[in-house]
Amino acid sequence: MDTAKPLTSSNLPAPLDTSADPAAQPSACSGMPPAVSFGVAFKFWLRLGLISFGGPAGQIGIMHRELVEEKRWISEARFLHALNYCMLLPGPEAQQLATYIGWLMHRTWGGVVAGALFVLPSLFILIGLSWVYVAFGNVPWVAALLYGIKPAVAAIVLQAVHRMGSKTLKKPSEAPVLWAIAALSFIAIAVFKLPFPWVVLAAALAGWLGQRWLPAQFAAGGGHGAATVVGGTHQPALIDDHTPTPRHARFKKTRLAKVLAAGLALWLLPMGVLMAWQGWAGALTQMGWFFTKAALLTFGGAYAVLPYVVQGAVDQFGWLTGAQMMDGLALGETTPGPLIMVVAFVGFLGGWAKQVLGPEALFLGAALAASVVTWFTFLPSFIFILAGGPLVESTHGKLQFTAPLKAITAAVVGVMASLAVFFIVHIAYESSARGYFGLKMDVAALGLMAMALWALLRYKLGVMPVMAACALAGLGLYWMA
């Protein structure tokens, strides 16, 4: 494994070839952010794992605000370049993006730590909530807290749409093609319910064609157009638009072989232990195999793979009931971390129901099952990033590669907007016995969302204070009811 070193402008190697593009030379602007040590990065990734509410849109929005706008660890262009690659992969794109940036800054261990800390807080929280769920049933005051958090989540998603859209789409008159891609992506997802992979592929095709016929629409802004600007002066990022690729991030066949071999070993070893202990038909073995397949099918986010998880976990294996699955999804939506972490809830209830460590150790068995499920679900994401990252870095600044990715970014804005609409609809209405025409608008939830959005956009409050205030408001509404 590579050792982690602080990333500074002085320890970056010279670019492979910038003679063909004078604009690709490193900026001489002043105000470079200070070097980021591994310890400082560790604290940030841990904090991110504790505040990463709002699903992928909210989580990407948090990372964008913190890493691009406030800390300036990475520029807008490099951030979006990495995000576009993660959007093409199966698995949770926000967690993969954290892994990518951590790897780019502090080598292999930086990526492992960033990706792991994005998941572990959520795992521990879900294990605790799952135990409360199976041991004590529904707790009214917890439901009240979640009631207040959901409008805040919707506001975070809307803020993310605003931030990403204003950076990516520019003005309609400047980039009408990108606006059209975003609008069509929104319609494809929100109206026609098309599979997300098809939307991504269509956007990539549009970008590839666009760089040939309308290159100005897909070219990056001149100079540092995507970078943070304060008072009209460019504020360079630690990993800036034209910062040369670090030596550890350059593609090598030997490194690729090592990463793939390590990933295969990290899958085979625990799977072999489970098979030797419980056999192929054992509950833990089947969980490991089932969620490995699920991890490779999560194109388009957690919602795209949930039907497959429900079919296997509920119908095929009987690890939990359909009603319990819905409760788990609600917990997953209102806890930090990627939404696919709902699989930890599935694993916990499956381990509890199957008594994988015997009836005298229900909690330990369920916690072990949740950990096994999490391991096999997220391991492929680390392999994809550590193996494919150098290939992605080699395409930076090449229009034939960046134009499809820029088109995908525009499509992501439309997809994020559809997610915002999804959240708004679900917090604004609650079903009654009269069916669709008996839907009743939840004015209180919409009011909380509006106030949260106002606090985020107008007063630039942090995510955690807004979440905490909305949770307390939900608790107050419960006691007043």
N, C-alpha and C positions, 0 to 999 in steps of 0.2 A: 504494500500500500504506500501511496505517496504521503510524505509528512506535510503537515499544515504549516504554512509560513504566512506572515502578514503580507498582504498585497500592497505594494507601493508602485509609484511610477518608475522608480529606479531599478527594480528587480525584474521588469518586464523585458523580454528579448526584443530585438529589432524585428520589424515586420518582414514577412517572407518576401513580399514584392509590392512596393507602393510607387514605383517609378512611373507606372502607367496612369496614376491618378494623383495629381499634386494635392488634391483636397484630402487625401487619405493620410497626410502627414500628421503627426501628433500636434495637438493644439499647444500654443505657447501662452494661453491665457493664464492669468494668475488665479489664486483662490482655490487651488486643489484641496479637496478634503484631506484630513489627516489619514495616515495609514490605519487600517483596521486589523487589530490583532485577532487571533483565533478566539481568545477569551471574550472579547467584546462581541464578536459575531455569535458566539455561543449564547450569551445572555440575550441577544436580540432574537435568535431563533426560538429560544425557550419562551420568551414573551409572546412571540408571534403564535406559537402553539396554544397559548392560553387565551388569546383574544381573536383567533381566526374564526369568527362567526360569519354567517351570511352565505354559506355555500361557496362554490368556486368564484362567482362574480364578486361577492363581498371580500373574499380572501385575497383575490388578485388586486382588488381595489386597495386593500390595506397595504399590501406589499408595494404597490405602485406609489402610494403616498409616502410611505416610510423610506423606501430604498431609492426612489427616483427623485422625489420632490424635496424631502426633508434631509435625509442623510447624504444623498448624492453618491451612493456607493456604485451605482450603475446608471448609465444614461438611458433616456427614453428609447432610443433606437435599439440598443443592445437588449434592454428589457423585453421589448416587443418581439425581437428576433428569437429570443429564447422561448417566450410564451407561444409563439406560433408553432414551434417544433413540438412543444408539450401538448398543444391542442390536437396534433396529428396522432398522438399515441393513445393506446388504451390505458386507462387508469386515471386517477385524480390529477387534473392538470395543475391545480394550485400547489399541491404537494410536490409534484415533479418540477415545477418552476422554482420552488424553494431549494430543492436538491440541486438543480442546475446552477443557480446563482451561488450557492454555497460551494459547489465544486469549482466554479470558475474563480472564486476568490481564494479558497484555501485547499485546493486539491481534493483528493478522494475523501479524506476524512471530513473536510468541510462540507461536501455534499451529503455524506452519510449522516452527519450530525444535524444538518439543516432539515433533511427529509425525515429523520427519525423524530426530532423534536416537534415537527409539525403534526405527528401522529400520536406520540406517547401520551401527552396530557389528555387528549380525547379518549384514548383507550382506558386510562385510569378512571376518568370521570364516568364513562359509560359502564365500566365494571361496577362502580359504586351505585349508579342509578339503576342498573339492571338488578342488583341485589335488593335495593329498596323496592323495586317493582315486583319481584317474585316473592319477597318476604312479607311485604306489608300492603301490596296492592296500590290502588290509586290514592295519592295524597293531595287533598284539595289545594293546600297552599302552594305546593309545587306546580300544580296546573295553573294557578293564578300568576306565578312568576313567569311561566312559559307564555301565558296569554299576553303579558306585557312585552316579552322579548320579541315575539313574532313581528309586531309592527316595526320595531327597531331593525330587525333583519331586512325587512322590505326597504326601509330607508337606506340602509347600507348598500343594498343592491342598486338602488336608484342613484346614489352618489357615485358608485363605481361606473355605471353607465355614463353619467355626466362627465366624469374625469376621463375615461377611456375614449369616449366619443369625441370630446373636444380636442384631444391630442391626436387621434387617428384620422378623423374625417375632415378636419379643417373646415373651411367654408364650403357650402354647396357649390358655389361658382368656381372654386379652385379644384375641387375633386368630385365632380358629379358622378363619376363611375363608382367611386368608393361608397358614396351615399346610396347609390342604387343597389350595390351589393349588400349593404347593411339592411336596407329596407326589404329587399327580396328574402334575405335570410330570416328576418323577423316574421315575414308572412309565411315562409316555408315551415318554420317551427311552430308559430302560434296558431296559424289558421289550418294549414294542411297536415300538420303533425308529421312532417317528413323526418326520416332518420337523420340524426346529426352528422354521421359520416358522409352522407350524400351531400349535405350542405357544405361541409368542409371541402370535399372533392370538387364540387361545382365552383366554389370560390377560388380554389387553387388554379383550376383550369382558366377561369376568367382572368386571374392575375398573370398567368403564363401568356395568354393571348394578348393581354393588355400591354405587357412590356414590349411586345413586338409592334403593336399598332398605335398605342397611346402611352409611350414610355414616360412622359411628363406626369401623368396621373399617378404613377406608381413609384417614381423616383423619390428618394429621401430629400428633405429640405437641404438647401445649400449650407455649407459650413456646419454649424451646430444648431440647426433649426429645431431639432427634437430635444435639445438639452434644456436644462433648467435655466430660465432667464430671470434675473432680478434687476429691476431698474434699468432694463435695456442692455445690461452687460451679461455676457455669457458666464455661467457658473459651471465650470467643468466638473464632471463626475470622476470618481476614482477609476471606474471602467468606462471610459468615454466612448463617443461614437467611433473614433478612429484609433483607440488604444490598441496596440498590437496584441495579438493573441498570446497569452502566456505559454511558456514552453510545455507545461504539463497538459495544456488543452489542445496541442497539435496532434493530428491524427498519426498513429503508428499501428501497423498491423500487429506487432508483438503486444502492444498494450491492449488492443482490442481482444486478442486471444486470451490474455490474462484475465480481463474483466469477465468474459464469457465463461471461462473455466471456473473462476471464483463463484460466479452466480449459479452455475450448474451444481457446484459442490454445496453451496448454501441451500439449495433446494433438495438435493439428494440425501444429504446427511439427516436432517430432521424427518424427512419422509421415510428413510430407512429405519430410523429409531422407532417411529410410530408403527410401521409394519411389523418390526420384530417384537414390539410390545403387545400390540392389539390385533395384528393381522390386517389383511386388506379390508375386511368387512367391519373393522372397528370404527366407532363413531369418530374418533379423532383423525384416523387415517382418511376416512371418507370426507371429513371436513377439509383437510389439507388438499386433497385432490379436487374436490368440487370448487373450492374458492381459488385454486390455481387457474382452473378453466374460466371462472367468472372474471378474474383479473385480466385475462386476455380478451375478454369480450366487452369491456367497459368503454367502448368508443361512444363518445357523446355524453359522458358523465354517468352519475349514479342512477339517474332516472331511467336511462336506456337499459341498464342491466338488471334493474329491480324485478322486472317480470321473470327473468331467468332465475334469480335468487328465490323469489316466491315459489316458483314451480318446483325447484329442488328442495328448498328448506322446509316448505309447508307440505306440499303434495307428495313428494317422493320420499323424503327421509323422516318427516314428522318431527323435526326439531322444535317447532313452535306452531301455533295456530295462525290463521289469517288475521284475526283480531290483534293478536300479539305483535304480528309483523307491522301492522299499522301504528301501534303504539311505539314500536321501535323506530319507525320512520320519523315520528314526531320528536322523539328524543334526539335522533340524529340531526334533525334540522335545527335544533335549538341548543346544541352543544358545539364547542369549538372543534375545528378539524374538518376534514372532507366529509361530505354526506355519506360516502361509501362506508364510513365507519359504522354505519348501521349494521354491518356484518359482525361487528364485535358483540352487539346485542343479540344477533342471531346465534352466534357461537356460544354466548353465555347461557341463553335459554336452552340451547341444544345440549350443552354439557350438563346443565341442571336436570333436564328431563331424562337424559340417558344415563345419569349418574356415573360419569366416566371414571371417577375415582372412588366409587362406592357411595352408599347412602350416608355414611358417617362423615363424608367430606364433600358435601354438595357445593359449598362456595368455592373451595379450592379447585374442584373439578371444573366448575363452570368458568372460573377465571382462567384456568389453563386452556380450556376450549376457546375462549375469547382471544387469548394470546396466540394460539395456533392459527386461528382464522385470520387474525391480523397479519401475522408473519407471511403466510402464503398469498394473501391479497396484495401486499405492498412490495414484496421482494421483486417482482418483475419491473415495477416502476424504477427502482434503483438501477437495475441492469440496463434498462432502456436509456437512462440519462448518462450513466457513466460510460456506456459503450458508444452511444450515438452522439454525445456532446461534441467531441472533436470534429466529427463530420459536419455538424451544424456550424461550428465556429469557422470552419474553412470556407463556408459560403457567405460569410458576412461581407456586405458591400458589393456583391455581384448581383446585378439587377435580374438576371434570368432566374436566380434563386430567391432573391428577396421580394420580387414583385408578387409571386404566388403567396408568400407568407404575409405580405402587406394586405393582399386581398382577403386572406383568412382573418387577419385582425379586424378588418371592416365587418366581415361576417360575424365575428365574435361579438362585436358591439350590438348587432341585431339580435343575436342569441341571448345576450345579457338583458336586452330590453324585454324580450319575451319572458325571461325568467322573472323580471321585475313585475310584469303584468300578472304572471302566475301567482306570485306572492300576494300582490294587492287584491286579486280576486278572492284568494283563500282567506285573507284576514278580513275582507269587507263583508263577506256573506257567510251565513251559517244555515245549514239545511233545516227545514222543518218537516213535519209529517205530511204537509201538503205537496211536497216535491219541489220541482224547479220553480213554479210560479209562487211558491210560498217562501222563497228566499227572503231573508230579512237583512238589511244592511246594518253592519256593526259600526255605528258612528264613532263610538269610543275608540275602537282599534284604528280607524282611519285618522282620527284626531291625533292619537299617539304617533302614528307614522308621519303625519305632517309636521308635528313638532320636532320629531327626531331628525327629519330631513332638513328642517330649518336650522336646527342646531349644528348639523354637520356641514351644510353649505354656507350658511350666513356667518356663523360664529366659529367655524373650524374646530369644533370640539372633538375630542378623541372618541374612538369607538367605545372604549370601556365605560367612560362616564355616561354616554348616551344609553348604552345597554343597561347599565345599573339603574339609571333614572327610570327607564321604561319598565324594568322588572319591578321596581318599587311601586310604580304607578299601577301596574297590573295587580299587585298585592293589595293596594289601597282600594281599587275598584272591587276586588273580591270581598273585602271586609265591609264595604258600603252596600253591597248587593243584599 
